[in-house]
Amino acid sequence: MNMTGSKSEVTRRQFVKRSSIAVAGALVAPHVITTHAAPDDPIRIGLIGCGGRGMGAVGNALGAGPNVKLVALADLFPEKLQKAREQFEKEGAEGNAGWAPGTVSKEAKPTSIKLADDHCFSGFDAYKKLLEIPEINYVIMATPPHFRPIHLRATIEAGKNAFIEKPVAVDPTGVRSIMESGELAKKKNLGIVAGTQRRHQQNYQEAIKRIQDGAVGKIIAARAYWNQGTHQQYEKRQPQWSDMEWQLRNWIYFTWLSGDIIVEQHLHNIDVINWIMGTHPIKAYGMGGRTVRTSPEFGYIYDQFCVEFQYPNEVRLTSMCRQIDNCSNQIGEAVAGSEGNSNCQTIITGSNPWRFSGRFRNPYEQEHADLIASIRAGQPLNEAQRAAESTLTAIMGRESAYSGQIIDWDSALESKLDLSPAKYEFGPLPVPPVALPGIYDFE
């Protein structure tokens, strides 16, 4: 598919409009499950985004229960599509169980996967072609985060259930779109589950229920960390690559595609604290920088953030994330209360001590099992709103650090900030300067 000529130019407005038109007329799939159904009713998966997380999510979904099948693939890049197809057809779901301990359930894993040529698509419009396949009733979205609001809207308009990886957006415009899609899904009785797998992890569920029931007393403060070494994912730029292609192949280093590390990665920990608090913060005051990741080949994201989030009841969350080698690493969450403390997943100390001692299913698999079970029961889960709120929380922290200003929730939610490129095509796309506090303006 030639994406460099004038005929291939697609503006953001055209991209959204065409996606809506394309899926609005899609046929009603014979196996779409939106009412009370039998426990073994078929789930037919279409995957949008054939990278490691997308392939892992398919493996997790295939292991989540019986009568689950992968039927279609879509990816921007033909070679990535082909690589995924070959791996699935060679190995089935084996080896694609995702980035978490545990494997695909042996009783549920198909021995082989065969995909028809007319069910595999590449290009910027690949997702639209996938959504036109009637038998698909479960769409997994694992593209760079920028595209997820567009893909979710098209999926729900097509009448299909959705599993959308986190973060669900990279800017307030995308967040509002996710919220709207969530409301549309409710009207259509369709399910949406986000890739915040801690919400489906038993030890977190048990610990947080106790915290919310008062095990640590009144919560006084919270902490959240994702401090790790440098992210190694990188494809060296080739002479034939346009700016757009280079950025898409290295999407984690570009804020318009990933949201920066606080949104793309640290969202997990921020989401846990929002879960515990039962709400989102009302303001953020942060700082950050690009101390080690100085080369232009690594885009313009930061390599560190530290943000203080304030919740409505005056509780402060200290939030840190970093991607720098040879430092002390820490990933997790904690709350301090008037009667005890907790790491939010296995331990509560103080007046009501508790320790998790059980075993639990791989949460990357459990989140699909929960969504599939809810669809089959005719009561589909819908996590769009809470995933959107946690994403906006992280965006609020990023924008505070970028600008050096305190950012409040209403300003973030109402912001017209839209990081989308003018066109979706392989061609020129200038890289913005690294955000400098005191100079960068949040609008």
N, C-alpha and C positions, 0 to 999 in steps of 0.2 A: 504494500500500500504506500503510495507516494504521499508523504506528509510535508513536502517542502514547497510545492507549487501554490499559486494563488488560490486554486480551487479548494485547497485543503484548509484554508484559514477559517477558524471558528472562534468567534468572540465568546466571552463568558455568557453574555445574554443569550446568544444563539445556542450555546452548548446546553444551557438549562432548558430553554424553550424546546429545542429539538428532542431532548431526552424525555420531556413530559409528553410531547406529541407521539413519540415513538412507542412509548409503553402504554399510553392511554387506550390504544386500540388493540392491545394484545389479547389473544384468546384466553378465555378462562381455562386454566389447566384442569385436566380431568382428575388430578390428585391433589389439588389445592385443599388444604385442611384448615377450615376456619370455623367449624362447628364441632360439636361433640363427636368424637371419632374413636375407633377401636385402638387399643394400645399398639397394634402392629401396622397401622395405616402407613403407607409408604412416605418416606421423606426423600425427595429427589433434589440433590444439591447442585447449584451452580456457583463456581468460585470466580470471583473478580479480584485479580491480583495474585499472581502465581509465584511470589517470593517464598522465603522460608517460613514466615508466619502464616501465609495463606495455605501452603501445603500442610503445615502442622495443624492448622485449624480443621482442615478436611480430615486428617487422620483422627483428630479428637472427636469430630462429629460422627465419623464412621464407627468409632468405638463406643459411642454413647448409647446405643440400643439397637434392636433388630430392625431390619427392613429399611436401612438407610443406604443410599447409593449416590455416588458422584456421577453426574451425567454431562457436565459442560464446564469449560474453562474459558477465561478471558484474561488477556493481559495486553498492555501497550506494546511490549516488545515480542516479536515473533520467536526469537531464539529462547527467551525465558518461558514462553508458552510451550514450546516444543520440549524443552528440558523437563518441565514439570510433567507434561503428558507422558514422556518416555519413562520417567521415574515412577509415576503412578501405575503405568501399564506393566512395568517390570516388577515392582515391589508391592503393588496393592497399597494398602495403608501403612504397611510395615516401614518403619523408619521415618514416618511423617507425623509422629504423635505430638510434636510441638516442643516448646521450650520449657518443659517442666518434668519432674520425675514421674515415672509411670509409663505404661505402654498402652497401645490400643487393645481393648478387650479381645481376647482370642476368639471368643464365641461370636463376636459381632463383626470381626474383620473379614472382609471378602478376600478370597484367595487371589483374585485378580481384578483389575479394573480395565475395561475397554471403552474407549471414547471415540465416537464417530467424528469423521472429519468435519461434518457440518455442525458439530457441537463445540468446536474450538475456534476462538476468534482473537484477532490481534488488532491493534490500532486504538486511537482515541475513542472510537465509537464501538469498541468491542463489547462493552457492557450492555449497550442497547440491543445488540444482536442476541446476546445471551438471554436477556430478559424477555425476548420474544418467543422463547422455547416454552410451549404450553406445559410440559410435564414438570418443569422446575417449580418447586414450592418453598424452597429454602435457599436463600442466597447468602453466601459468606463474602464479606467485603474486607479485603486486606491490602488495599492499595496504599500509596502514600496518603496520610491523613487529609491533605487538602481536598481530595476528590470524594471523601466519604459523604458529605452532605448532599452532593449531586447524586451519587449512586444510591443513597438511602431513599431520597425522594422518588427516584425512578423506580426503585424496587417496590416501594409501598404503592405507588400509583399502578404498578403492574399486578398488584394483588398477591404479592409473595412475602413470606415471612423472612426476617432479616437477622443475621448475626453480623454485627459491625464491630470491627476492632477499635480499640481505643488508640489515641484520643479521637473523638468523633468529629472534630473540626480544628481549625488553626486560627480562626478569627471570630469576632462577635457575629459577623454576618452569617458565617457557617453555623454557629451555635444556634442562632434563631431559626435557621432552616431545619436543624435537627429537631428542635422543639415542635415546629409545625408538622414535621413528618410523624413525630410521635403522636400528635393529636389525630392526624389522618389515619394512622394505624389503629387507633382505638375505634374510630368509626367503622373501619373495615374488619375489625376483629382479627388483626394480624399481630404477630409477635415480633418484638425487637429485643434482643439481648446484646449488651456491649461486652467488650473483652476486658472488663474489670473483674478478673476471675476470683479475686479475694472475696468478693460478695457471695461466691458459690463454694467457698472453702470452709469445711466444717469447723476447724479450730478457730478461725476468725469469727464465724457465726456464733459459736458458743461463747467465746470471750466477750464479744461486743454485746450480746444479749445481756450478759451479767453486768457489764459496765452500764448499759442503759437502764438496767433494773436497780442500779444504785450500789453495786459492789465496791466501787472506789469512792463512794460518796459524791459530793458535788465536784464536777470536773473543774480544775483550776487552770490547767495549762496542757498543751499538747505539743508533740514533736513529730516530725516526719523527715526521713532521710532517704536519698538515693545517691550516695557517694561511691563512685567506682572509678576504675581506670579508663583510659582513653578508648573510645569506641573504634573498633578496627574495620568496620565495614566501609570499603572505599573502592571505586573503580577508576583507575587512572584514565584521564581524558585522552581520547584518541583524536587524531587530526580531522577525521571526517565527522566528528560529533559537533552538532550545533550547540549553542548555549543551552537551549531547552533540553536537549537530550542529555547533555552532561549533568545538568541539575537533576533531572528525573532519575538518572542512574545513581546519583549520590544524594538522594532526597533528604536524608537525615541531617545534612549540613546546611539546609536552606529553610529559613523560617516559613516561607510561604508554602512549603511542602510538608514540613514536619511539625512546625509550631515551636521549635527549639526544645532543648532537653527537658525543661521544666514541664512542658506540655506533653511531649511525646513519651517520656519515660517516667518522670516523677509524678505524673498524674495518678499512678497507682496508689501512692502513699497519701496524696492529698485526698483522693476519693475515700480512703479508709477513715480519715478524720471527719470528712463531711458526713459519712455514714454514721459515725458515733454521735456526732453533734445533732444529727437529724435535720441539718440545714446547711447553707453555704455561708461563707464569710461576708461581711458587709464592706470591708475595705482591705487593701493590701499596701504594704510599705516595704519595698525591696531594693536590693542591689545585686549586681552581678558583673561579669566581665569575661574577657577573652584573653586570658593570661598566657596560656600555653598553646592553644590552637590558633596560632598566628598566621599560618600560611593561607593565602587566598584559595588554594585548592580545596580547603575545607570550608568553603562557603562563608557565611557571616553569622553563624550562631555563636552563642556564648559557650564557655566551658564550665561555668559555675554560677549559681544563684543562691541567695539567702533572702528569704522573704518572711516578714511577720504578717500573718493574716489575723484579722480581728473578727470574731463571731458576735452575733447580736447580744449575747449575755456577758460580754467583756472577756471571754476566754480568748487567749492568744495562742496561735499555732506558730511555732518556729519551724520553718520549712527550709531544708538545704538539699541541693543537688549539685553534683560535680562529676566531670569526666576528665580526670588528670591522673597520670600514672604516678606510682611510688608515693602514694598518700595513704593515710588510714581510711579504710573503706567501711561504710555502714549503710545498710539498707533495711528500713523498717519504720515502725511507728510506735508511739508511746503516749500515754496520758497520765497525768498526775491529778489525784483527787484529794478531797479533804479526809478520806479514810483509807486511802491506799493508792497503789500505782499498778499499771499494766502495760505489757508490750503489745496488747491488743490482739494477741493470737494464742498464746500458750500459758501465760502466767498472770495472776493477780496476787499482789501482796497487800498486807495491811489487815484491816478488821475482818475481811472476808476472803481469806486466802483460797486460791484455786489454781490447779495446774491441769492442762489438757494432757491426757495420757492415751487417747485413742488413736485409731488410724483413719485415714480418710482417702476418698477417691481423688485422683489427679484433678485439680480444679479446672484445668484447661479442657478436660473431658466432661466434668460435672456441669459446666455452664451450658454445654450443648445438650446434655441429658435433661437438664431442667427446662430448657426452651422447648425441646422436642416433646417432652411429657406434657407441658402446658398447652402446646398446639394440639396434641392428640386429645386432650381433655376438653378442648373448646374454650379454654380460659388462658389465652396466650399472654405470656409475660411481656411487659412493656417497660424497658429501662431507659427510654430515650430522654426523658426529662432529667433524671438524676445523672446520667452520663453527660448530658449537655451542661448541667450545673457544675459538675466537677471539672469539665473541660474549661468552662469559662473562669472558674476559680484559678486554674493554672495560667490561663491567658492574662487574667488580671495581675497575677504576680509577675509574669514576664514583662508586661507593659509598664508596671511600676519600676522594675529594674532598668528597663531600656530608657525610660524617661527621667528617672530619679524623682518622680512625683508619687504622692499617695493617690491610689486609684480606688474609687468606691464602686460598689456593685452595680448600681443603677447606671453610672457612666459607662461601665464596661458593657453591660447588657444592651444599652441603647446606641453604642458606638457604631459608626458607619464604616469602621475599619474593615477593609476587604483586601486581602493579600493576593487575590487572583491576578494572573497575567491578563493582558488585553486579548490575547489569542491563544488557543490551544493548537500549536503547530510546532514542528521542528524548525527552529529559526533563531534569530537573535533574541536574547533576553538578558539585559544588563543586570549585573549583581548589585544590589543596594549596598551602601556602606554599612559597616558594623555600627549598630546603634550606640550613640554616645549620650550618657545621662547629662541633662542640662541643655542638650542640643536637640535630641530626638523629641518629637511632639507626638503625644497620644491624642488621637482624634476620635 
